[in-house]
């Protein structure tokens, strides 16, 4: 198995349940997951807040590994985050705070195991 050293960033805040900002002001959209919307037509505020709080507990103030994949239409970096050995996206799904976003699942190898 080939291991690649990941870049690292420090997460300053998480705006919602799938978008965080680094201490260098890079906005990061977590790849391959979708979670409840906090506002809008399809809003689910209670589970959205729970998902956001779970994500914040995992990464805010922490140095995390980042695997940058692309940029989205809003200019955010689409990436996978890793806290130690934990894939943050997988943890969000395992905890019930997100689902695999099948439209983009091809970007993340771990989704092949589901």
Backbone as CSV, one residue per row, in Angstrom:
resi,resn,N_x,N_y,N_z,CA_x,CA_y,CA_z,C_x,C_y,C_z
1,UNK,0.842,-1.171,0.000,0.000,0.000,0.000,0.887,1.235,0.000
2,UNK,0.548,2.232,-0.806,1.304,3.470,-0.916,0.711,4.510,0.015
3,UNK,1.537,5.112,0.857,1.079,6.164,1.754,1.657,7.480,1.281
4,UNK,0.814,8.491,1.230,1.229,9.814,0.808,1.103,10.751,1.993
5,UNK,2.128,11.559,2.204,2.066,12.535,3.291,1.032,13.599,2.938
6,UNK,0.139,13.872,3.866,-0.888,14.873,3.655,-0.413,16.238,4.114
7,UNK,-0.926,17.262,3.458,-0.733,18.610,3.968,-1.531,18.711,5.262
8,UNK,-1.251,19.694,6.072,-2.043,19.858,7.283,-2.496,21.306,7.411
9,UNK,-3.629,21.470,8.073,-4.214,22.782,8.329,-4.775,22.767,9.741
10,UNK,-5.044,23.935,10.271,-5.731,24.053,11.553,-7.117,24.611,11.253
11,UNK,-8.138,23.948,11.785,-9.511,24.370,11.559,-9.883,25.445,12.585
12,UNK,-10.290,26.602,12.079,-10.669,27.720,12.949,-12.131,27.643,13.361
13,UNK,-12.996,27.241,12.403,-14.432,27.189,12.696,-15.126,26.309,11.668
14,UNK,-16.342,25.922,11.997,-17.187,25.194,11.050,-18.492,25.959,10.934
15,UNK,-18.745,26.460,9.752,-19.920,27.271,9.473,-21.197,26.461,9.633
16,UNK,-21.171,25.279,9.070,-22.317,24.380,9.181,-21.794,22.960,9.302
17,UNK,-22.575,21.983,8.868,-22.215,20.590,9.089,-21.342,19.973,8.009
18,UNK,-20.962,20.759,6.998,-20.036,20.223,6.001,-19.084,21.272,5.429
19,UNK,-18.986,22.436,6.061,-18.077,23.488,5.607,-17.322,24.076,6.791
20,UNK,-15.996,24.039,6.701,-15.149,24.591,7.751,-14.203,25.628,7.148
21,UNK,-13.626,26.446,8.017,-12.650,27.441,7.611,-11.365,27.188,8.383
22,UNK,-10.245,27.269,7.679,-8.947,27.077,8.314,-8.460,28.399,8.905
23,UNK,-7.403,28.326,9.693,-6.829,29.534,10.269,-6.212,30.439,9.200
24,UNK,-6.000,29.907,7.997,-5.505,30.732,6.888,-6.653,31.164,5.966
25,UNK,-7.889,31.058,6.458,-9.106,31.497,5.748,-9.454,30.686,4.501
26,UNK,-8.969,29.464,4.424,-9.380,28.578,3.332,-10.717,27.948,3.735
27,UNK,-11.721,28.103,2.877,-13.013,27.475,3.144,-12.982,26.068,2.565
28,UNK,-13.326,25.075,3.395,-13.226,23.673,3.010,-14.599,23.022,3.091
29,UNK,-15.056,22.466,1.965,-16.294,21.685,1.897,-15.891,20.225,2.028
30,UNK,-16.415,19.527,3.037,-16.067,18.125,3.231,-16.567,17.292,2.054
31,UNK,-15.668,16.557,1.449,-15.973,15.767,0.259,-16.830,14.549,0.589
32,UNK,-17.651,14.170,-0.357,-18.337,12.871,-0.379,-19.440,12.685,0.652
33,UNK,-19.793,13.733,1.389,-20.885,13.597,2.346,-21.937,14.671,2.122
34,UNK,-23.129,14.385,2.581,-24.224,15.336,2.587,-24.904,15.203,3.938
35,UNK,-25.304,16.325,4.496,-25.943,16.300,5.805,-27.123,17.267,5.812
36,UNK,-27.949,17.196,6.842,-29.154,18.020,6.889,-28.848,19.510,6.742
37,UNK,-29.726,20.209,6.036,-29.561,21.639,5.802,-30.077,22.434,7.004
38,UNK,-29.321,23.438,7.439,-29.769,24.234,8.583,-30.862,25.250,8.240
39,UNK,-30.939,25.646,6.969,-31.937,26.634,6.560,-32.321,26.409,5.109
40,UNK,-33.388,27.064,4.684,-33.847,26.925,3.305,-35.088,26.054,3.222
41,UNK,-35.494,25.765,1.983,-36.721,25.003,1.728,-36.700,23.610,2.341
42,UNK,-35.535,22.974,2.337,-35.421,21.608,2.866,-34.733,21.586,4.234
43,UNK,-34.917,22.648,4.984,-34.234,22.780,6.276,-34.689,21.718,7.274
44,UNK,-33.704,21.199,7.992,-33.920,20.291,9.117,-33.039,20.824,10.253
45,UNK,-33.486,21.915,10.908,-32.613,22.616,11.849,-32.076,21.789,13.013
46,UNK,-32.877,20.903,13.575,-32.418,20.147,14.753,-31.296,19.166,14.382
47,UNK,-31.493,18.288,13.382,-30.367,17.405,13.031,-29.196,18.164,12.411
48,UNK,-29.461,19.279,11.748,-28.375,20.075,11.172,-27.488,20.642,12.274
49,UNK,-28.100,21.142,13.345,-27.334,21.684,14.472,-26.535,20.573,15.158
50,UNK,-27.143,19.414,15.315,-26.434,18.289,15.928,-25.222,17.892,15.089
51,UNK,-25.392,17.845,13.762,-24.289,17.491,12.868,-23.185,18.546,12.931
52,UNK,-23.576,19.818,12.918,-22.590,20.898,13.009,-21.810,20.806,14.312
53,UNK,-22.504,20.587,15.410,-21.839,20.501,16.711,-20.887,19.306,16.773
54,UNK,-21.294,18.187,16.188,-20.427,17.007,16.161,-19.155,17.305,15.358
55,UNK,-19.321,17.930,14.199,-18.162,18.278,13.368,-17.246,19.247,14.113
56,UNK,-17.827,20.245,14.747,-17.020,21.200,15.512,-16.216,20.496,16.599
57,UNK,-16.842,19.561,17.310,-16.141,18.826,18.360,-14.985,18.002,17.812
58,UNK,-15.117,17.536,16.584,-14.064,16.725,15.969,-12.861,17.547,15.529
59,UNK,-13.092,18.753,14.974,-11.990,19.415,14.262,-11.635,20.838,14.672
60,UNK,-12.542,21.592,15.264,-12.234,23.001,15.545,-11.086,23.110,16.546
61,UNK,-10.103,23.912,16.166,-8.911,24.099,16.993,-7.873,23.019,16.818
62,UNK,-8.156,22.072,15.947,-7.264,20.926,15.746,-6.459,21.058,14.451
63,UNK,-5.255,20.508,14.490,-4.441,20.359,13.286,-4.896,19.072,12.618
64,UNK,-5.340,19.167,11.370,-5.863,18.006,10.659,-5.130,17.848,9.330
65,UNK,-5.089,16.600,8.867,-4.580,16.336,7.535,-5.649,16.699,6.521
66,UNK,-5.230,17.133,5.361,-6.182,17.516,4.317,-5.742,16.924,2.981
67,UNK,-6.703,16.312,2.295,-6.480,15.836,0.928,-7.394,16.650,0.034
68,UNK,-6.815,17.663,-0.615,-7.575,18.547,-1.488,-7.926,17.819,-2.781
69,UNK,-9.181,17.950,-3.214,-9.661,17.248,-4.400,-9.934,18.215,-5.545
70,UNK,-10.699,19.269,-5.275,-11.076,20.224,-6.325,-11.611,21.487,-5.660
71,UNK,-12.110,22.399,-6.453,-12.833,23.581,-5.963,-14.278,23.427,-6.413
72,UNK,-15.219,23.899,-5.592,-16.618,23.842,-6.006,-17.052,25.175,-6.604
73,UNK,-18.305,25.263,-7.001,-18.799,26.462,-7.689,-18.833,27.695,-6.789
74,UNK,-18.687,27.507,-5.485,-18.650,28.624,-4.540,-17.221,29.017,-4.170
75,UNK,-16.238,28.389,-4.807,-14.838,28.700,-4.543,-14.249,27.987,-3.337
76,UNK,-15.029,27.092,-2.731,-14.518,26.347,-1.579,-13.628,25.203,-2.059
77,UNK,-12.646,24.855,-1.254,-11.838,23.671,-1.508,-12.660,22.457,-1.097
78,UNK,-12.818,21.507,-1.997,-13.477,20.250,-1.662,-12.359,19.302,-1.246
79,UNK,-12.466,18.754,-0.038,-11.356,17.965,0.498,-11.829,16.959,1.523
80,UNK,-10.976,15.970,1.756,-11.152,15.048,2.876,-10.287,15.554,4.014
81,UNK,-10.818,15.462,5.228,-10.063,15.828,6.419,-9.782,14.580,7.251
82,UNK,-8.628,14.572,7.891,-8.206,13.452,8.718,-7.697,13.986,10.048
83,UNK,-8.272,13.484,11.134,-7.805,13.847,12.474,-7.144,12.604,13.041
84,UNK,-5.838,12.597,13.039,-5.105,11.387,13.407,-5.416,10.301,12.400
85,UNK,-5.861,9.158,12.871,-6.221,8.040,11.996,-7.684,8.107,11.537
86,UNK,-8.409,9.099,12.007,-9.841,9.183,11.726,-10.123,9.996,10.477
87,UNK,-10.832,9.389,9.533,-11.337,10.109,8.369,-12.596,10.822,8.848
88,UNK,-12.578,12.139,8.844,-13.671,12.933,9.402,-14.985,12.659,8.677
89,UNK,-14.944,12.503,7.369,-16.162,12.232,6.612,-16.770,10.889,7.011
90,UNK,-15.933,9.862,7.119,-16.422,8.548,7.545,-17.035,8.622,8.933
91,UNK,-16.425,9.381,9.818,-16.942,9.535,11.180,-18.292,10.233,11.172
92,UNK,-18.451,11.227,10.312,-19.743,11.926,10.226,-20.835,10.957,9.768
93,UNK,-20.516,10.081,8.822,-21.482,9.086,8.345,-21.745,8.042,9.432
94,UNK,-20.687,7.517,10.031,-20.829,6.472,11.056,-21.647,6.954,12.254
95,UNK,-21.534,8.230,12.577,-22.258,8.782,13.726,-23.707,9.126,13.396
96,UNK,-24.077,8.994,12.112,-25.439,9.316,11.709,-25.671,10.789,11.429
97,UNK,-24.609,11.582,11.396,-24.730,13.015,11.157,-24.595,13.409,9.698
98,UNK,-24.346,12.444,8.835,-24.233,12.701,7.399,-24.487,11.387,6.665
99,UNK,-24.703,11.524,5.371,-24.828,10.366,4.477,-23.790,10.501,3.382
100,UNK,-23.486,9.399,2.754,-22.604,9.455,1.587,-23.343,10.216,0.494
101,UNK,-22.675,11.168,-0.129,-23.228,11.940,-1.250,-22.834,11.173,-2.511
102,UNK,-23.705,10.243,-2.912,-23.372,9.290,-3.971,-22.970,9.954,-5.279
103,UNK,-23.486,11.133,-5.554,-23.132,11.835,-6.796,-21.625,12.100,-6.876
104,UNK,-20.999,12.286,-5.723,-19.565,12.601,-5.671,-18.746,11.526,-4.968
105,UNK,-19.342,10.399,-4.671,-18.675,9.345,-3.902,-17.394,8.841,-4.578
106,UNK,-17.324,8.944,-5.891,-16.132,8.471,-6.611,-14.867,9.214,-6.191
107,UNK,-15.013,10.366,-5.525,-13.858,11.148,-5.101,-13.185,10.585,-3.846
108,UNK,-13.881,9.682,-3.157,-13.377,9.163,-1.872,-13.356,7.641,-1.895
109,UNK,-12.187,7.070,-1.768,-12.016,5.621,-1.834,-12.856,4.895,-0.780
110,UNK,-12.977,5.449,0.413,-13.689,4.757,1.504,-15.139,4.492,1.169
111,UNK,-15.757,5.224,0.267,-17.161,5.007,-0.072,-17.363,3.705,-0.849
112,UNK,-16.291,3.180,-1.407,-16.377,1.905,-2.155,-16.642,0.748,-1.219
113,UNK,-16.366,0.906,0.068,-16.519,-0.168,1.050,-17.915,-0.223,1.625
114,UNK,-18.769,0.721,1.300,-20.122,0.777,1.864,-21.064,-0.105,1.092
